[in-house]
Amino acid sequence: MSIVGIQFPVAIALGFFFGRWLDGMFGTAPWCTIVFSLCGIAAGFVNLFRITAQAARAEEEEARREAAERALEEGDGDDVRDRDER
């Protein structure tokens, strides 16, 4: 999760500096800087949502795994094991 702290500002900085470079090449200041800064912000949010969704899926999977282990320890999973052995 700590990668979000790096990826978000890096995406914004890349968009900003790419836009400034394009403005220097084409003489369109500040339009490319603004457009690509906004694209960097959007990319940062996309990465944020992607990382948090991945973390939520991992947490959900861990909770399912723990519940299955508890069920096996309590004996609720005996018929599942018997069925698998057949």
PyMOL Python script that loads the backbone (N, CA, C, O; Angstrom):
from pymol import cmd

cmd.read_pdbstr("""\
ATOM      1  N   MET A   1       0.815  -1.194   0.000  1.00  0.00           N
ATOM      2  CA  MET A   1       0.000   0.000   0.000  1.00  0.00           C
ATOM      3  C   MET A   1       0.861   1.262   0.000  1.00  0.00           C
ATOM      4  O   MET A   1       0.406   2.316  -0.445  1.00  0.00           O
ATOM      5  N   SER A   2       2.095   1.169   0.492  1.00  0.00           N
ATOM      6  CA  SER A   2       2.945   2.350   0.553  1.00  0.00           C
ATOM      7  C   SER A   2       3.371   2.823  -0.834  1.00  0.00           C
ATOM      8  O   SER A   2       3.856   3.944  -0.982  1.00  0.00           O
ATOM      9  N   ILE A   3       3.198   1.994  -1.834  1.00  0.00           N
ATOM     10  CA  ILE A   3       3.577   2.370  -3.200  1.00  0.00           C
ATOM     11  C   ILE A   3       2.683   3.485  -3.730  1.00  0.00           C
ATOM     12  O   ILE A   3       3.074   4.207  -4.647  1.00  0.00           O
ATOM     13  N   VAL A   4       1.498   3.633  -3.168  1.00  0.00           N
ATOM     14  CA  VAL A   4       0.586   4.699  -3.601  1.00  0.00           C
ATOM     15  C   VAL A   4       1.225   6.059  -3.347  1.00  0.00           C
ATOM     16  O   VAL A   4       1.057   6.980  -4.147  1.00  0.00           O
ATOM     17  N   GLY A   5       1.952   6.195  -2.247  1.00  0.00           N
ATOM     18  CA  GLY A   5       2.603   7.450  -1.910  1.00  0.00           C
ATOM     19  C   GLY A   5       3.658   7.856  -2.924  1.00  0.00           C
ATOM     20  O   GLY A   5       3.985   9.038  -3.034  1.00  0.00           O
ATOM     21  N   ILE A   6       4.190   6.909  -3.656  1.00  0.00           N
ATOM     22  CA  ILE A   6       5.191   7.200  -4.677  1.00  0.00           C
ATOM     23  C   ILE A   6       4.531   7.364  -6.048  1.00  0.00           C
ATOM     24  O   ILE A   6       4.836   8.306  -6.779  1.00  0.00           O
ATOM     25  N   GLN A   7       3.639   6.454  -6.389  1.00  0.00           N
ATOM     26  CA  GLN A   7       3.067   6.440  -7.738  1.00  0.00           C
ATOM     27  C   GLN A   7       2.213   7.669  -8.042  1.00  0.00           C
ATOM     28  O   GLN A   7       2.233   8.173  -9.165  1.00  0.00           O
ATOM     29  N   PHE A   8       1.487   8.139  -7.084  1.00  0.00           N
ATOM     30  CA  PHE A   8       0.591   9.273  -7.323  1.00  0.00           C
ATOM     31  C   PHE A   8       1.373  10.526  -7.725  1.00  0.00           C
ATOM     32  O   PHE A   8       1.093  11.091  -8.782  1.00  0.00           O
ATOM     33  N   PRO A   9       2.341  10.982  -6.926  1.00  0.00           N
ATOM     34  CA  PRO A   9       3.075  12.183  -7.342  1.00  0.00           C
ATOM     35  C   PRO A   9       3.961  11.963  -8.571  1.00  0.00           C
ATOM     36  O   PRO A   9       4.195  12.898  -9.337  1.00  0.00           O
ATOM     37  N   VAL A  10       4.456  10.740  -8.766  1.00  0.00           N
ATOM     38  CA  VAL A  10       5.279  10.467  -9.950  1.00  0.00           C
ATOM     39  C   VAL A  10       4.437  10.594 -11.217  1.00  0.00           C
ATOM     40  O   VAL A  10       4.897  11.162 -12.207  1.00  0.00           O
ATOM     41  N   ALA A  11       3.222  10.078 -11.199  1.00  0.00           N
ATOM     42  CA  ALA A  11       2.345  10.189 -12.372  1.00  0.00           C
ATOM     43  C   ALA A  11       2.048  11.655 -12.687  1.00  0.00           C
ATOM     44  O   ALA A  11       2.040  12.053 -13.852  1.00  0.00           O
ATOM     45  N   ILE A  12       1.805  12.448 -11.658  1.00  0.00           N
ATOM     46  CA  ILE A  12       1.526  13.872 -11.870  1.00  0.00           C
ATOM     47  C   ILE A  12       2.772  14.580 -12.409  1.00  0.00           C
ATOM     48  O   ILE A  12       2.681  15.376 -13.344  1.00  0.00           O
ATOM     49  N   ALA A  13       3.928  14.291 -11.822  1.00  0.00           N
ATOM     50  CA  ALA A  13       5.176  14.934 -12.261  1.00  0.00           C
ATOM     51  C   ALA A  13       5.515  14.563 -13.705  1.00  0.00           C
ATOM     52  O   ALA A  13       5.945  15.414 -14.484  1.00  0.00           O
ATOM     53  N   LEU A  14       5.323  13.294 -14.057  1.00  0.00           N
ATOM     54  CA  LEU A  14       5.597  12.884 -15.440  1.00  0.00           C
ATOM     55  C   LEU A  14       4.710  13.641 -16.427  1.00  0.00           C
ATOM     56  O   LEU A  14       5.183  14.121 -17.457  1.00  0.00           O
ATOM     57  N   GLY A  15       3.432  13.744 -16.105  1.00  0.00           N
ATOM     58  CA  GLY A  15       2.520  14.482 -16.974  1.00  0.00           C
ATOM     59  C   GLY A  15       2.900  15.946 -17.079  1.00  0.00           C
ATOM     60  O   GLY A  15       2.878  16.528 -18.164  1.00  0.00           O
ATOM     61  N   PHE A  16       3.250  16.539 -15.944  1.00  0.00           N
ATOM     62  CA  PHE A  16       3.614  17.956 -15.928  1.00  0.00           C
ATOM     63  C   PHE A  16       4.858  18.216 -16.772  1.00  0.00           C
ATOM     64  O   PHE A  16       4.863  19.099 -17.630  1.00  0.00           O
ATOM     65  N   PHE A  17       5.913  17.438 -16.521  1.00  0.00           N
ATOM     66  CA  PHE A  17       7.171  17.688 -17.235  1.00  0.00           C
ATOM     67  C   PHE A  17       7.091  17.316 -18.711  1.00  0.00           C
ATOM     68  O   PHE A  17       7.735  17.954 -19.545  1.00  0.00           O
ATOM     69  N   PHE A  18       6.319  16.306 -19.039  1.00  0.00           N
ATOM     70  CA  PHE A  18       6.115  15.986 -20.451  1.00  0.00           C
ATOM     71  C   PHE A  18       5.373  17.129 -21.145  1.00  0.00           C
ATOM     72  O   PHE A  18       5.709  17.498 -22.271  1.00  0.00           O
ATOM     73  N   GLY A  19       4.375  17.680 -20.479  1.00  0.00           N
ATOM     74  CA  GLY A  19       3.636  18.814 -21.032  1.00  0.00           C
ATOM     75  C   GLY A  19       4.513  20.038 -21.213  1.00  0.00           C
ATOM     76  O   GLY A  19       4.406  20.737 -22.220  1.00  0.00           O
ATOM     77  N   ARG A  20       5.384  20.302 -20.240  1.00  0.00           N
ATOM     78  CA  ARG A  20       6.309  21.439 -20.374  1.00  0.00           C
ATOM     79  C   ARG A  20       7.265  21.233 -21.542  1.00  0.00           C
ATOM     80  O   ARG A  20       7.566  22.167 -22.285  1.00  0.00           O
ATOM     81  N   TRP A  21       7.740  19.998 -21.696  1.00  0.00           N
ATOM     82  CA  TRP A  21       8.645  19.696 -22.802  1.00  0.00           C
ATOM     83  C   TRP A  21       7.937  19.924 -24.146  1.00  0.00           C
ATOM     84  O   TRP A  21       8.494  20.526 -25.063  1.00  0.00           O
ATOM     85  N   LEU A  22       6.698  19.427 -24.236  1.00  0.00           N
ATOM     86  CA  LEU A  22       5.942  19.638 -25.477  1.00  0.00           C
ATOM     87  C   LEU A  22       5.680  21.126 -25.726  1.00  0.00           C
ATOM     88  O   LEU A  22       5.763  21.593 -26.862  1.00  0.00           O
ATOM     89  N   ASP A  23       5.365  21.864 -24.663  1.00  0.00           N
ATOM     90  CA  ASP A  23       5.167  23.312 -24.821  1.00  0.00           C
ATOM     91  C   ASP A  23       6.428  23.980 -25.335  1.00  0.00           C
ATOM     92  O   ASP A  23       6.353  24.894 -26.157  1.00  0.00           O
ATOM     93  N   GLY A  24       7.580  23.539 -24.867  1.00  0.00           N
ATOM     94  CA  GLY A  24       8.839  24.090 -25.354  1.00  0.00           C
ATOM     95  C   GLY A  24       9.088  23.751 -26.813  1.00  0.00           C
ATOM     96  O   GLY A  24       9.619  24.563 -27.571  1.00  0.00           O
ATOM     97  N   MET A  25       8.697  22.543 -27.198  1.00  0.00           N
ATOM     98  CA  MET A  25       8.906  22.108 -28.585  1.00  0.00           C
ATOM     99  C   MET A  25       7.987  22.846 -29.557  1.00  0.00           C
ATOM    100  O   MET A  25       8.412  23.242 -30.643  1.00  0.00           O
ATOM    101  N   PHE A  26       6.734  23.026 -29.164  1.00  0.00           N
ATOM    102  CA  PHE A  26       5.737  23.589 -30.084  1.00  0.00           C
ATOM    103  C   PHE A  26       5.362  25.037 -29.795  1.00  0.00           C
ATOM    104  O   PHE A  26       4.647  25.655 -30.583  1.00  0.00           O
ATOM    105  N   GLY A  27       5.834  25.590 -28.675  1.00  0.00           N
ATOM    106  CA  GLY A  27       5.502  26.965 -28.333  1.00  0.00           C
ATOM    107  C   GLY A  27       4.043  27.166 -27.980  1.00  0.00           C
ATOM    108  O   GLY A  27       3.459  28.202 -28.299  1.00  0.00           O
ATOM    109  N   THR A  28       3.456  26.189 -27.328  1.00  0.00           N
ATOM    110  CA  THR A  28       2.029  26.247 -27.001  1.00  0.00           C
ATOM    111  C   THR A  28       1.764  26.514 -25.525  1.00  0.00           C
ATOM    112  O   THR A  28       0.665  26.237 -25.043  1.00  0.00           O
ATOM    113  N   ALA A  29       2.729  27.037 -24.807  1.00  0.00           N
ATOM    114  CA  ALA A  29       2.607  27.231 -23.356  1.00  0.00           C
ATOM    115  C   ALA A  29       1.323  27.978 -23.032  1.00  0.00           C
ATOM    116  O   ALA A  29       0.994  28.919 -23.755  1.00  0.00           O
ATOM    117  N   PRO A  30       0.615  27.640 -22.049  1.00  0.00           N
ATOM    118  CA  PRO A  30       0.732  26.557 -21.079  1.00  0.00           C
ATOM    119  C   PRO A  30      -0.167  25.357 -21.377  1.00  0.00           C
ATOM    120  O   PRO A  30      -0.394  24.525 -20.499  1.00  0.00           O
ATOM    121  N   TRP A  31      -0.677  25.261 -22.598  1.00  0.00           N
ATOM    122  CA  TRP A  31      -1.732  24.295 -22.890  1.00  0.00           C
ATOM    123  C   TRP A  31      -1.302  22.844 -22.722  1.00  0.00           C
ATOM    124  O   TRP A  31      -2.015  22.072 -22.081  1.00  0.00           O
ATOM    125  N   CYS A  32      -0.179  22.453 -23.268  1.00  0.00           N
ATOM    126  CA  CYS A  32       0.260  21.056 -23.126  1.00  0.00           C
ATOM    127  C   CYS A  32       0.559  20.725 -21.663  1.00  0.00           C
ATOM    128  O   CYS A  32       0.291  19.616 -21.200  1.00  0.00           O
ATOM    129  N   THR A  33       1.120  21.705 -20.940  1.00  0.00           N
ATOM    130  CA  THR A  33       1.393  21.487 -19.515  1.00  0.00           C
ATOM    131  C   THR A  33       0.097  21.217 -18.765  1.00  0.00           C
ATOM    132  O   THR A  33       0.033  20.299 -17.948  1.00  0.00           O
ATOM    133  N   ILE A  34      -0.917  21.997 -19.030  1.00  0.00           N
ATOM    134  CA  ILE A  34      -2.204  21.817 -18.350  1.00  0.00           C
ATOM    135  C   ILE A  34      -2.822  20.467 -18.717  1.00  0.00           C
ATOM    136  O   ILE A  34      -3.246  19.713 -17.841  1.00  0.00           O
ATOM    137  N   VAL A  35      -2.870  20.169 -20.005  1.00  0.00           N
ATOM    138  CA  VAL A  35      -3.510  18.928 -20.461  1.00  0.00           C
ATOM    139  C   VAL A  35      -2.800  17.702 -19.884  1.00  0.00           C
ATOM    140  O   VAL A  35      -3.443  16.794 -19.357  1.00  0.00           O
ATOM    141  N   PHE A  36      -1.475  17.685 -19.989  1.00  0.00           N
ATOM    142  CA  PHE A  36      -0.758  16.501 -19.522  1.00  0.00           C
ATOM    143  C   PHE A  36      -0.670  16.438 -17.998  1.00  0.00           C
ATOM    144  O   PHE A  36      -0.533  15.347 -17.445  1.00  0.00           O
ATOM    145  N   SER A  37      -0.743  17.568 -17.311  1.00  0.00           N
ATOM    146  CA  SER A  37      -0.841  17.538 -15.851  1.00  0.00           C
ATOM    147  C   SER A  37      -2.157  16.886 -15.434  1.00  0.00           C
ATOM    148  O   SER A  37      -2.196  16.077 -14.506  1.00  0.00           O
ATOM    149  N   LEU A  38      -3.232  17.248 -16.129  1.00  0.00           N
ATOM    150  CA  LEU A  38      -4.528  16.626 -15.838  1.00  0.00           C
ATOM    151  C   LEU A  38      -4.506  15.126 -16.148  1.00  0.00           C
ATOM    152  O   LEU A  38      -5.090  14.323 -15.420  1.00  0.00           O
ATOM    153  N   CYS A  39      -3.827  14.765 -17.232  1.00  0.00           N
ATOM    154  CA  CYS A  39      -3.687  13.334 -17.550  1.00  0.00           C
ATOM    155  C   CYS A  39      -2.887  12.616 -16.461  1.00  0.00           C
ATOM    156  O   CYS A  39      -3.208  11.482 -16.104  1.00  0.00           O
ATOM    157  N   GLY A  40      -1.856  13.264 -15.934  1.00  0.00           N
ATOM    158  CA  GLY A  40      -1.072  12.681 -14.844  1.00  0.00           C
ATOM    159  C   GLY A  40      -1.900  12.504 -13.588  1.00  0.00           C
ATOM    160  O   GLY A  40      -1.783  11.491 -12.899  1.00  0.00           O
ATOM    161  N   ILE A  41      -2.739  13.487 -13.286  1.00  0.00           N
ATOM    162  CA  ILE A  41      -3.632  13.381 -12.121  1.00  0.00           C
ATOM    163  C   ILE A  41      -4.601  12.218 -12.316  1.00  0.00           C
ATOM    164  O   ILE A  41      -4.825  11.429 -11.397  1.00  0.00           O
ATOM    165  N   ALA A  42      -5.173  12.114 -13.514  1.00  0.00           N
ATOM    166  CA  ALA A  42      -6.099  11.006 -13.799  1.00  0.00           C
ATOM    167  C   ALA A  42      -5.382   9.663 -13.678  1.00  0.00           C
ATOM    168  O   ALA A  42      -5.931   8.718 -13.112  1.00  0.00           O
ATOM    169  N   ALA A  43      -4.165   9.572 -14.203  1.00  0.00           N
ATOM    170  CA  ALA A  43      -3.402   8.327 -14.098  1.00  0.00           C
ATOM    171  C   ALA A  43      -3.098   7.996 -12.645  1.00  0.00           C
ATOM    172  O   ALA A  43      -3.127   6.829 -12.255  1.00  0.00           O
ATOM    173  N   GLY A  44      -2.807   9.006 -11.847  1.00  0.00           N
ATOM    174  CA  GLY A  44      -2.563   8.782 -10.425  1.00  0.00           C
ATOM    175  C   GLY A  44      -3.788   8.216  -9.726  1.00  0.00           C
ATOM    176  O   GLY A  44      -3.672   7.303  -8.908  1.00  0.00           O
ATOM    177  N   PHE A  45      -4.968   8.755 -10.046  1.00  0.00           N
ATOM    178  CA  PHE A  45      -6.197   8.227  -9.442  1.00  0.00           C
ATOM    179  C   PHE A  45      -6.502   6.811  -9.919  1.00  0.00           C
ATOM    180  O   PHE A  45      -6.952   5.975  -9.137  1.00  0.00           O
ATOM    181  N   VAL A  46      -6.259   6.542 -11.194  1.00  0.00           N
ATOM    182  CA  VAL A  46      -6.477   5.180 -11.706  1.00  0.00           C
ATOM    183  C   VAL A  46      -5.579   4.200 -10.956  1.00  0.00           C
ATOM    184  O   VAL A  46      -6.028   3.129 -10.547  1.00  0.00           O
ATOM    185  N   ASN A  47      -4.317   4.565 -10.778  1.00  0.00           N
ATOM    186  CA  ASN A  47      -3.404   3.705 -10.020  1.00  0.00           C
ATOM    187  C   ASN A  47      -3.866   3.539  -8.582  1.00  0.00           C
ATOM    188  O   ASN A  47      -3.793   2.442  -8.030  1.00  0.00           O
ATOM    189  N   LEU A  48      -4.338   4.615  -7.974  1.00  0.00           N
ATOM    190  CA  LEU A  48      -4.839   4.551  -6.603  1.00  0.00           C
ATOM    191  C   LEU A  48      -5.993   3.567  -6.490  1.00  0.00           C
ATOM    192  O   LEU A  48      -5.999   2.721  -5.596  1.00  0.00           O
ATOM    193  N   PHE A  49      -6.970   3.666  -7.386  1.00  0.00           N
ATOM    194  CA  PHE A  49      -8.114   2.764  -7.353  1.00  0.00           C
ATOM    195  C   PHE A  49      -7.702   1.327  -7.635  1.00  0.00           C
ATOM    196  O   PHE A  49      -8.223   0.400  -7.014  1.00  0.00           O
ATOM    197  N   ARG A  50      -6.777   1.133  -8.560  1.00  0.00           N
ATOM    198  CA  ARG A  50      -6.313  -0.208  -8.897  1.00  0.00           C
ATOM    199  C   ARG A  50      -5.606  -0.864  -7.708  1.00  0.00           C
ATOM    200  O   ARG A  50      -5.841  -2.036  -7.416  1.00  0.00           O
ATOM    201  N   ILE A  51      -4.759  -0.125  -7.035  1.00  0.00           N
ATOM    202  CA  ILE A  51      -4.012  -0.670  -5.899  1.00  0.00           C
ATOM    203  C   ILE A  51      -4.941  -0.964  -4.729  1.00  0.00           C
ATOM    204  O   ILE A  51      -4.803  -2.001  -4.079  1.00  0.00           O
ATOM    205  N   THR A  52      -5.893  -0.063  -4.448  1.00  0.00           N
ATOM    206  CA  THR A  52      -6.804  -0.315  -3.336  1.00  0.00           C
ATOM    207  C   THR A  52      -7.735  -1.490  -3.639  1.00  0.00           C
ATOM    208  O   THR A  52      -8.073  -2.250  -2.732  1.00  0.00           O
ATOM    209  N   ALA A  53      -8.153  -1.650  -4.885  1.00  0.00           N
ATOM    210  CA  ALA A  53      -8.990  -2.801  -5.245  1.00  0.00           C
ATOM    211  C   ALA A  53      -8.201  -4.096  -5.098  1.00  0.00           C
ATOM    212  O   ALA A  53      -8.736  -5.100  -4.627  1.00  0.00           O
ATOM    213  N   GLN A  54      -6.945  -4.080  -5.493  1.00  0.00           N
ATOM    214  CA  GLN A  54      -6.097  -5.263  -5.357  1.00  0.00           C
ATOM    215  C   GLN A  54      -5.888  -5.605  -3.878  1.00  0.00           C
ATOM    216  O   GLN A  54      -5.912  -6.778  -3.506  1.00  0.00           O
ATOM    217  N   ALA A  55      -5.685  -4.602  -3.048  1.00  0.00           N
ATOM    218  CA  ALA A  55      -5.512  -4.836  -1.613  1.00  0.00           C
ATOM    219  C   ALA A  55      -6.802  -5.377  -0.993  1.00  0.00           C
ATOM    220  O   ALA A  55      -6.755  -6.250  -0.125  1.00  0.00           O
ATOM    221  N   ALA A  56      -7.937  -4.867  -1.430  1.00  0.00           N
ATOM    222  CA  ALA A  56      -9.221  -5.350  -0.910  1.00  0.00           C
ATOM    223  C   ALA A  56      -9.452  -6.801  -1.298  1.00  0.00           C
ATOM    224  O   ALA A  56      -9.940  -7.590  -0.489  1.00  0.00           O
ATOM    225  N   ARG A  57      -9.102  -7.167  -2.551  1.00  0.00           N
ATOM    226  CA  ARG A  57      -9.245  -8.569  -2.975  1.00  0.00           C
ATOM    227  C   ARG A  57      -8.341  -9.480  -2.166  1.00  0.00           C
ATOM    228  O   ARG A  57      -8.749 -10.575  -1.780  1.00  0.00           O
ATOM    229  N   ALA A  58      -7.121  -9.043  -1.907  1.00  0.00           N
ATOM    230  CA  ALA A  58      -6.187  -9.853  -1.130  1.00  0.00           C
ATOM    231  C   ALA A  58      -6.687 -10.036   0.298  1.00  0.00           C
ATOM    232  O   ALA A  58      -6.579 -11.123   0.867  1.00  0.00           O
ATOM    233  N   GLU A  59      -7.232  -8.972   0.873  1.00  0.00           N
ATOM    234  CA  GLU A  59      -7.768  -9.045   2.229  1.00  0.00           C
ATOM    235  C   GLU A  59      -8.981  -9.979   2.285  1.00  0.00           C
ATOM    236  O   GLU A  59      -9.131 -10.761   3.224  1.00  0.00           O
ATOM    237  N   GLU A  60      -9.829  -9.887   1.283  1.00  0.00           N
ATOM    238  CA  GLU A  60     -11.009 -10.748   1.202  1.00  0.00           C
ATOM    239  C   GLU A  60     -10.606 -12.221   1.067  1.00  0.00           C
ATOM    240  O   GLU A  60     -11.193 -13.091   1.710  1.00  0.00           O
ATOM    241  N   GLU A  61      -9.617 -12.490   0.241  1.00  0.00           N
ATOM    242  CA  GLU A  61      -9.124 -13.862   0.062  1.00  0.00           C
ATOM    243  C   GLU A  61      -8.528 -14.401   1.356  1.00  0.00           C
ATOM    244  O   GLU A  61      -8.734 -15.565   1.699  1.00  0.00           O
ATOM    245  N   GLU A  62      -7.798 -13.568   2.066  1.00  0.00           N
ATOM    246  CA  GLU A  62      -7.217 -13.981   3.344  1.00  0.00           C
ATOM    247  C   GLU A  62      -8.317 -14.300   4.355  1.00  0.00           C
ATOM    248  O   GLU A  62      -8.207 -15.274   5.101  1.00  0.00           O
ATOM    249  N   ALA A  63      -9.374 -13.492   4.387  1.00  0.00           N
ATOM    250  CA  ALA A  63     -10.486 -13.749   5.309  1.00  0.00           C
ATOM    251  C   ALA A  63     -11.176 -15.072   4.958  1.00  0.00           C
ATOM    252  O   ALA A  63     -11.535 -15.839   5.851  1.00  0.00           O
ATOM    253  N   ARG A  64     -11.363 -15.343   3.647  1.00  0.00           N
ATOM    254  CA  ARG A  64     -11.965 -16.616   3.232  1.00  0.00           C
ATOM    255  C   ARG A  64     -11.095 -17.795   3.638  1.00  0.00           C
ATOM    256  O   ARG A  64     -11.595 -18.812   4.117  1.00  0.00           O
ATOM    257  N   ARG A  65      -9.791 -17.651   3.443  1.00  0.00           N
ATOM    258  CA  ARG A  65      -8.860 -18.725   3.788  1.00  0.00           C
ATOM    259  C   ARG A  65      -8.882 -19.006   5.294  1.00  0.00           C
ATOM    260  O   ARG A  65      -8.880 -20.163   5.713  1.00  0.00           O
ATOM    261  N   GLU A  66      -8.902 -17.946   6.100  1.00  0.00           N
ATOM    262  CA  GLU A  66      -8.962 -18.112   7.551  1.00  0.00           C
ATOM    263  C   GLU A  66     -10.267 -18.768   7.976  1.00  0.00           C
ATOM    264  O   GLU A  66     -10.271 -19.613   8.871  1.00  0.00           O
ATOM    265  N   ALA A  67     -11.377 -18.390   7.345  1.00  0.00           N
ATOM    266  CA  ALA A  67     -12.672 -18.992   7.678  1.00  0.00           C
ATOM    267  C   ALA A  67     -12.672 -20.479   7.326  1.00  0.00           C
ATOM    268  O   ALA A  67     -13.206 -21.297   8.075  1.00  0.00           O
ATOM    269  N   ALA A  68     -12.075 -20.826   6.191  1.00  0.00           N
ATOM    270  CA  ALA A  68     -12.008 -22.233   5.798  1.00  0.00           C
ATOM    271  C   ALA A  68     -11.137 -23.025   6.763  1.00  0.00           C
ATOM    272  O   ALA A  68     -11.467 -24.162   7.098  1.00  0.00           O
ATOM    273  N   GLU A  69     -10.041 -22.449   7.209  1.00  0.00           N
ATOM    274  CA  GLU A  69      -9.172 -23.130   8.174  1.00  0.00           C
ATOM    275  C   GLU A  69      -9.889 -23.331   9.497  1.00  0.00           C
ATOM    276  O   GLU A  69      -9.777 -24.394  10.108  1.00  0.00           O
ATOM    277  N   ARG A  70     -10.630 -22.314   9.951  1.00  0.00           N
ATOM    278  CA  ARG A  70     -11.394 -22.452  11.200  1.00  0.00           C
ATOM    279  C   ARG A  70     -12.452 -23.548  11.067  1.00  0.00           C
ATOM    280  O   ARG A  70     -12.665 -24.333  11.991  1.00  0.00           O
ATOM    281  N   ALA A  71     -13.110 -23.591   9.908  1.00  0.00           N
ATOM    282  CA  ALA A  71     -14.142 -24.603   9.700  1.00  0.00           C
ATOM    283  C   ALA A  71     -13.529 -26.000   9.735  1.00  0.00           C
ATOM    284  O   ALA A  71     -14.124 -26.924  10.289  1.00  0.00           O
ATOM    285  N   LEU A  72     -12.356 -26.159   9.154  1.00  0.00           N
ATOM    286  CA  LEU A  72     -11.691 -27.456   9.179  1.00  0.00           C
ATOM    287  C   LEU A  72     -11.263 -27.838  10.590  1.00  0.00           C
ATOM    288  O   LEU A  72     -11.366 -29.003  10.974  1.00  0.00           O
ATOM    289  N   GLU A  73     -10.786 -26.870  11.361  1.00  0.00           N
ATOM    290  CA  GLU A  73     -10.370 -27.134  12.733  1.00  0.00           C
ATOM    291  C   GLU A  73     -11.550 -27.517  13.614  1.00  0.00           C
ATOM    292  O   GLU A  73     -11.406 -28.340  14.518  1.00  0.00           O
ATOM    293  N   GLU A  74     -12.706 -26.933  13.362  1.00  0.00           N
ATOM    294  CA  GLU A  74     -13.892 -27.208  14.167  1.00  0.00           C
ATOM    295  C   GLU A  74     -14.612 -28.474  13.727  1.00  0.00           C
ATOM    296  O   GLU A  74     -15.537 -28.932  14.397  1.00  0.00           O
ATOM    297  N   GLY A  75     -14.195 -29.034  12.617  1.00  0.00           N
ATOM    298  CA  GLY A  75     -14.809 -30.267  12.152  1.00  0.00           C
ATOM    299  C   GLY A  75     -15.944 -30.062  11.181  1.00  0.00           C
ATOM    300  O   GLY A  75     -16.544 -31.036  10.726  1.00  0.00           O
ATOM    301  N   ASP A  76     -16.257 -28.826  10.851  1.00  0.00           N
ATOM    302  CA  ASP A  76     -17.341 -28.563   9.909  1.00  0.00           C
ATOM    303  C   ASP A  76     -16.974 -28.988   8.500  1.00  0.00           C
ATOM    304  O   ASP A  76     -17.862 -29.187   7.670  1.00  0.00           O
ATOM    305  N   GLY A  77     -15.710 -29.131   8.213  1.00  0.00           N
ATOM    306  CA  GLY A  77     -15.280 -29.467   6.872  1.00  0.00           C
ATOM    307  C   GLY A  77     -15.055 -30.952   6.666  1.00  0.00           C
ATOM    308  O   GLY A  77     -14.484 -31.343   5.648  1.00  0.00           O
ATOM    309  N   ASP A  78     -15.501 -31.823   7.630  1.00  0.00           N
ATOM    310  CA  ASP A  78     -15.270 -33.260   7.510  1.00  0.00           C
ATOM    311  C   ASP A  78     -15.907 -33.839   6.256  1.00  0.00           C
ATOM    312  O   ASP A  78     -15.278 -34.619   5.540  1.00  0.00           O
ATOM    313  N   ASP A  79     -17.159 -33.459   5.986  1.00  0.00           N
ATOM    314  CA  ASP A  79     -17.812 -34.024   4.810  1.00  0.00           C
ATOM    315  C   ASP A  79     -17.178 -33.517   3.522  1.00  0.00           C
ATOM    316  O   ASP A  79     -17.228 -34.206   2.504  1.00  0.00           O
ATOM    317  N   VAL A  80     -16.592 -32.348   3.544  1.00  0.00           N
ATOM    318  CA  VAL A  80     -15.895 -31.843   2.361  1.00  0.00           C
ATOM    319  C   VAL A  80     -14.660 -32.688   2.117  1.00  0.00           C
ATOM    320  O   VAL A  80     -14.374 -33.042   0.973  1.00  0.00           O
ATOM    321  N   ARG A  81     -13.926 -33.016   3.164  1.00  0.00           N
ATOM    322  CA  ARG A  81     -12.736 -33.852   3.008  1.00  0.00           C
ATOM    323  C   ARG A  81     -13.114 -35.249   2.562  1.00  0.00           C
ATOM    324  O   ARG A  81     -12.420 -35.848   1.740  1.00  0.00           O
ATOM    325  N   ASP A  82     -14.220 -35.783   3.099  1.00  0.00           N
ATOM    326  CA  ASP A  82     -14.662 -37.131   2.691  1.00  0.00           C
ATOM    327  C   ASP A  82     -15.045 -37.137   1.217  1.00  0.00           C
ATOM    328  O   ASP A  82     -14.722 -38.080   0.494  1.00  0.00           O
ATOM    329  N   ARG A  83     -15.720 -36.108   0.777  1.00  0.00           N
ATOM    330  CA  ARG A  83     -16.141 -36.021  -0.614  1.00  0.00           C
ATOM    331  C   ARG A  83     -14.923 -35.916  -1.533  1.00  0.00           C
ATOM    332  O   ARG A  83     -14.914 -36.510  -2.611  1.00  0.00           O
ATOM    333  N   ASP A  84     -13.905 -35.176  -1.124  1.00  0.00           N
ATOM    334  CA  ASP A  84     -12.699 -35.022  -1.928  1.00  0.00           C
ATOM    335  C   ASP A  84     -11.915 -36.327  -2.016  1.00  0.00           C
ATOM    336  O   ASP A  84     -11.233 -36.560  -3.014  1.00  0.00           O
ATOM    337  N   GLU A  85     -11.992 -37.184  -0.998  1.00  0.00           N
ATOM    338  CA  GLU A  85     -11.236 -38.421  -0.990  1.00  0.00           C
ATOM    339  C   GLU A  85     -11.854 -39.489  -1.898  1.00  0.00           C
ATOM    340  O   GLU A  85     -11.181 -40.441  -2.294  1.00  0.00           O
ATOM    341  N   ARG A  86     -13.133 -39.324  -2.221  1.00  0.00           N
ATOM    342  CA  ARG A  86     -13.815 -40.326  -3.065  1.00  0.00           C
ATOM    343  C   ARG A  86     -13.407 -40.273  -4.467  1.00  0.00           C
ATOM    344  O   ARG A  86     -13.897 -41.054  -5.282  1.00  0.00           O
TER     345      ARG A  86
END
""", "prot")
cmd.dss("prot")
cmd.show_as("cartoon", "prot")
cmd.util.cbc("prot")
cmd.orient("prot")
